[in-house]
Amino acid sequence: MFGLFQNWRRRRRLEHARLPEAEWRATVAYVPALAGLTPVELERLHDLTTLFLAEKALDLAGGLELTPEMGPLIAVQACLPILNLGLDYYQDWRAVILYPEGFLAHHEYTDANGLVHSVHRPLIGEAWERGPVILSWADIVDTLDQPGLNVVIHEMAHKLDMLTGAVNGLPPLHRGMTAQHWSRAFTAAYDHLGRQVERGRPTALDPYAADSPAEFFAVASEAFFETPAVIADAYPAVYIQMRAFYRQDPLARQASVLPPTAPVPPDPAPASA
């Protein structure tokens, strides 16, 4: 019954509050990662963006003043990862907090000796479990023309990761996927990246991905949507798993508008029972 009511409410929102076409086209033009989406996919993304704006509060902090493009630009990037998953993947949180630029986050942790430490860290984005997503507007804008960097997608990947409880780089997998195959692909890539960072060698992904399995998944998600050829070439097994999870193939999508720069990995073997 709740699902039917939710769907009815969403249909009503789409009928009465759909993002105007001119505003939608301007928003899409800002985001290079949307290139290659089919008309059907763009229509679905338009719906999701409208619903995201209706269901999530945009709270401004640090003296930031609202401009017309802020909400749509955040929403369209937030909805790209769930294009074929649905908005219910974001149902356990309600707000985006937007700062003018990077902010200081307060964290407490207990070390191996049982001592509690209180630290402040500069961040450009943060996702709280069952709480808000916090973003830096300056970094959203500044990375629009920097392929591979996308703070909105990064934090949304953390939100998807949190759906299984522990933030460990393992989101809820679909039928036909296995934690064994996922772990094998991601562990090998994470260990390889860590060795490259330790040796001071160039890395295919942002070195921050070596910080933890959770950060690896979030950074890899940025690359998956922004620079899919990079991750498909460096870590093809990871690309295959992400393609299955997100139910999208950005590499094939980009190949429809740009000369291909990396082969599309083959479909994985059927999962064992």
ABEGO torsion letter per residue (X at the ends): XAAAAAAAAAAAAAAAABBBAAAAAAAAAABAAABGBBAAAAAAAAAAAAAAAAABBBBBBGGBBBBAAAAAAAAAAAAAAAAAAEAAAAAABABBBBBABBBBBBBBBBBAAGBBBBBBBBBABBBBBGBBBBBBAAAAAAAAABBGBBAAAAAAAAAAAAAAGBBAGBBBBBBGBBAAAAAAAAAAAAAAAAAAAAAGBBBABBAAAAABAAAAAAAAAAAAAABAAAAAAABAAAAAAAAAAAGBBAAAAAAAABBBABBBBBBBBBBBX
